[in-house]
């Protein structure tokens, strides 16, 4: 395949690629771009929609060169860019990875096995759950983890947003344009979001912020009707009438299938060196699944570039 040939969607994927990338978010797609520009064949294995969690972000304001862009639009640009340089994207679930001689093998849920000289893990994260009664029961019936996806289902309704970080504040600012009112519930005595995001929330008359409380239970019949919260200091309970609950309490790495294959910390984040290489030679981890201090789109993209630059020099 010529470096500038358009890549396909994966129906006719080969058994071997120079670099196999599991995950089609900013880190994985950037890795694919850099691989193809280095003249290496690259396959991106993506379980759903390329772009990763960016597709669930309403507006991105910290990607250089774009003052403000919808998350789905930015994700599409990443995918289009990778395809332009000839990267292939195959839609499947990766189920297992292991080393076989000089190759890394990834087994897919469609029965295929793909080998690569280098494997890049870029599976990203998923929303962390509260683990309270009613959360699982009412998911899809009032409980959601994505304002950009589900916000318009709650037009002119009262909702609760759980969390006080960047995502919670940013999505509350977006939701305030749609819903009747928002009650933000934060477990700490203060918000932890960037100051500009905090100011948007605190200055919005449709948003009420309750700090130092945790959610105890989500109640309802066929859908969410109310949320029970508890004061951390007094244990006093309070019931908030709401038809929607948007949960933003952090992220969990999607690395379970790689447990026992590469070294991780106790939370499932993968340990790497400064070149993104894991303890298994030729296996790299990039993006939000890596042990790191800052998890942003720009740092995920940088991880993908660094990994391929190192791999190209070391293994090809």
C-alpha positions in Angstrom: 0.0 0.0 0.0 1.3 3.4 -0.9 1.8 5.8 2.0 -0.8 8.2 0.7 -3.3 5.5 -0.4 -6.7 5.8 1.3 -7.2 3.2 4.0 -10.3 0.9 4.1 -12.7 0.1 6.9 -11.3 -3.3 7.6 -13.4 -5.8 5.7 -10.4 -7.1 3.9 -7.7 -6.8 6.6 -4.5 -8.8 6.4 -3.0 -11.2 8.9 0.1 -9.0 9.5 0.8 -5.3 9.9 3.9 -3.6 11.0 2.0 -1.8 13.8 -1.3 -3.0 15.3 -3.2 -0.4 17.3 -6.0 -1.4 19.7 -8.2 1.7 20.1 -9.3 4.4 17.8 -9.2 7.5 19.9 -6.9 10.5 19.5 -3.8 8.5 20.8 -4.5 5.5 18.5 -5.3 7.5 15.4 -2.3 9.8 15.9 -0.1 6.7 16.2 -1.6 5.4 12.9 -0.9 8.7 11.2 2.7 8.7 12.3 3.1 5.0 11.4 1.9 5.5 7.8 4.1 8.6 7.4 7.0 6.5 8.4 6.1 4.0 5.7 4.8 1.3 8.1 1.6 -0.6 7.6 -0.9 0.2 10.4 -4.2 -1.3 11.5 -6.5 0.3 14.0 -8.8 -2.0 15.8 -11.8 0.0 17.1 -14.8 -1.6 18.9 -17.4 1.1 18.1 -16.8 4.6 16.7 -13.4 6.1 15.9 -12.6 9.1 17.9 -13.0 7.6 21.4 -14.4 9.6 24.2 -13.9 12.8 22.2 -17.2 11.9 20.4 -19.0 12.3 23.7 -17.7 15.7 24.4 -20.0 18.6 23.4 -17.4 21.2 22.8 -13.5 21.1 22.8 -11.8 24.4 23.5 -8.3 23.3 24.3 -7.2 21.6 21.0 -4.5 23.9 19.4 -5.7 25.5 16.3 -9.4 25.1 17.1 -10.8 27.8 19.4 -14.0 25.8 19.7 -15.0 22.6 17.9 -17.7 20.0 18.6 -16.2 16.8 19.9 -17.7 14.6 17.2 -16.3 16.9 14.5 -12.8 16.8 15.9 -13.0 13.0 16.2 -14.0 12.7 12.6 -11.0 14.9 11.6 -8.7 12.5 13.4 -10.2 9.5 11.6 -10.2 11.2 8.2 -6.6 12.2 8.7 -5.5 8.6 9.5 -7.4 7.2 6.5 -5.9 9.9 4.2 -2.4 8.5 4.9 -3.6 4.9 4.4 -4.2 3.6 7.9 -6.8 0.9 8.0 -9.6 0.8 10.6 -11.3 -2.5 11.5 -14.4 -2.6 13.7 -14.1 -5.4 16.2 -13.5 -6.1 19.9 -10.0 -7.2 20.9 -10.3 -10.1 23.2 -6.8 -11.2 23.9 -3.2 -10.2 23.2 0.0 -12.2 23.6 3.6 -12.6 22.2 4.3 -15.3 19.6 8.0 -15.3 18.6 8.9 -12.0 17.2 5.2 -11.0 16.8 2.4 -9.7 19.0 -0.9 -11.4 18.3 -4.3 -9.8 18.9 -7.4 -12.1 18.9 -10.6 -10.5 17.8 -14.2 -11.3 18.6 -14.9 -11.9 14.8 -12.6 -14.9 14.9 -9.6 -13.1 13.3 -6.1 -13.1 14.6 -3.9 -10.2 13.6 -0.1 -10.2 14.0 2.1 -7.1 14.3 5.8 -6.5 14.9 4.6 -3.7 17.3 1.5 -3.5 19.4 0.1 -0.2 20.6 -2.6 -0.3 23.3 -4.8 2.8 23.1 -8.1 1.5 24.5 -8.9 4.6 26.6 -11.2 4.9 29.6 -14.8 4.7 30.4 -17.0 6.6 33.0 -16.5 5.5 36.5 -19.7 4.3 38.2 -21.1 5.5 41.5 -22.0 2.0 42.6 -25.2 3.2 44.4 -28.7 1.6 44.4 -30.6 2.6 41.3 -27.7 3.5 39.1 -27.6 0.4 37.0 -31.4 -0.1 37.2 -32.1 3.3 35.7 -29.4 3.5 33.2 -31.0 4.6 30.0 -34.1 5.6 32.0 -32.7 8.8 33.5 -29.2 7.8 34.4 -26.6 8.7 31.8 -22.9 9.5 31.5 -23.0 11.7 28.4 -24.6 15.1 28.2 -23.7 15.5 24.5 -25.4 12.2 23.8 -28.6 12.4 25.9 -29.0 16.1 26.9 -31.9 16.8 24.6 -33.9 14.0 26.1 -34.2 16.2 29.3 -35.4 19.4 27.7 -37.1 21.6 30.3 -36.6 19.0 33.0 -34.8 19.1 36.4 -31.6 17.1 36.5 -28.7 16.3 38.8 -25.1 16.4 37.8 -22.8 14.4 40.0 -19.2 15.6 40.1 -17.2 18.8 40.3 -14.3 18.4 37.9 -13.8 19.7 34.4 -16.2 17.3 32.8 -19.0 17.9 35.3 -18.7 21.7 35.0 -18.3 21.7 31.2 -21.3 19.4 30.6 -23.4 21.4 33.2 -22.7 24.5 31.2 -23.9 22.7 28.1 -27.0 21.2 29.8 -28.1 24.6 31.2 -29.0 25.6 27.7 -31.5 22.7 27.5 -32.8 21.7 30.9 -35.0 23.6 33.4 -32.6 23.4 36.3 -29.4 21.6 37.4 -28.3 20.6 40.9 -24.6 19.7 40.9 -23.5 17.4 43.7 -19.8 17.3 44.6 -18.3 15.0 47.3 -15.5 17.5 48.1 -16.0 20.9 49.9 -15.1 22.6 46.6 -15.1 22.2 42.8 -12.0 20.9 41.2 -12.5 22.1 37.6 -10.4 24.7 35.9 -11.3 28.2 37.1 -12.9 29.2 33.8 -15.2 26.3 34.0 -16.0 26.9 37.6 -16.9 30.5 36.9 -19.4 29.5 34.1 -21.2 27.2 36.5 -21.2 29.4 39.6 -22.5 32.4 37.5 -25.3 30.5 35.9 -28.6 31.1 37.6 -30.0 27.7 36.4 -27.2 25.8 38.2 -27.2 25.1 42.0 -24.0 23.7 43.5 -24.1 21.4 46.6 -20.7 20.5 47.9 -19.5 18.1 50.6 -22.3 15.6 49.7 -22.5 12.2 48.1 -25.2 10.4 46.3 -26.7 7.6 48.4 -29.5 6.3 46.1 -31.3 7.0 42.8 -35.0 6.3 43.1 -37.9 6.0 40.7 -40.6 3.7 39.3 -40.2 3.3 35.5 -37.7 6.2 35.3 -35.7 8.4 37.7 -37.9 10.5 40.0 -35.5 11.6 42.7 -31.9 11.4 44.1 -31.0 10.9 47.7 -27.8 12.7 48.8 -26.0 12.7 52.2 -24.0 15.4 53.9 -20.4 14.1 54.6 -20.2 15.8 58.0 -23.6 15.4 59.5 -25.0 12.3 57.6 -28.2 14.3 57.0 -30.1 13.1 54.0 -31.7 15.3 51.4 -34.0 14.3 48.5 -33.7 16.1 45.2 -36.6 15.8 42.7 -35.1 15.1 39.3 -35.8 13.2 36.1 -32.2 12.9 35.0 -28.8 12.1 36.6 -25.6 12.8 34.7 -22.6 11.2 36.3 -19.1 12.5 36.0 -17.0 11.1 38.8 -13.8 10.1 37.0 -12.7 7.5 34.5 -11.6 3.9 34.7 -9.1 2.4 32.2 -10.3 -0.2 29.8 -7.4 -2.5 30.2 -8.9 -5.7 31.5 -7.9 -7.8 28.6 -4.3 -6.8 29.0 -4.1 -7.7 32.7 -1.3 -10.2 33.2 0.2 -9.3 29.8 1.7 -5.9 30.6 2.5 -4.3 34.0 -0.2 -2.1 35.6 -0.8 -0.3 38.8 -3.5 -1.2 41.3 -6.1 0.8 39.4 -5.5 -0.8 36.0 -3.4 2.0 34.4 -0.5 0.7 32.4 3.1 1.5 33.4 5.4 2.8 30.6 8.7 4.5 30.2 9.1 7.9 28.6 8.9 6.4 25.2 5.5 4.8 26.0 6.9 1.3 25.9 5.7 -1.2 28.5 7.7 -3.9 30.3 7.0 -6.1 27.2 9.4 -5.2 24.4 7.5 -3.9 21.3 4.3 -3.3 23.3 3.4 0.3 23.9 0.6 2.0 25.8 -0.7 5.5 24.9 -3.3 7.9 26.0 -5.5 7.9 29.1 -4.8 4.3 30.0 -1.2 5.1 30.8 0.1 6.2 34.3 0.5 9.9 33.8 -0.3 13.3 35.4 -2.4 14.9 32.7 -5.1 13.2 30.6 -6.1 15.5 27.8 -6.7 15.1 24.0 -3.4 16.9 23.3 -1.4 14.6 25.6 -3.0 11.5 24.2 -2.0 12.6 20.7 1.5 13.3 21.8 1.8 9.8 23.4 0.8 8.2 20.0 3.4 10.2 18.2 6.2 9.4 20.7 5.4 5.7 20.7 5.6 5.3 16.9 8.7 7.4 16.6 10.5 5.2 19.1 9.1 1.9 17.7 10.1 2.9 14.1 13.7 3.4 15.2 13.9 0.4 17.5 12.1 -2.4 15.6 12.2 -1.5 11.9 
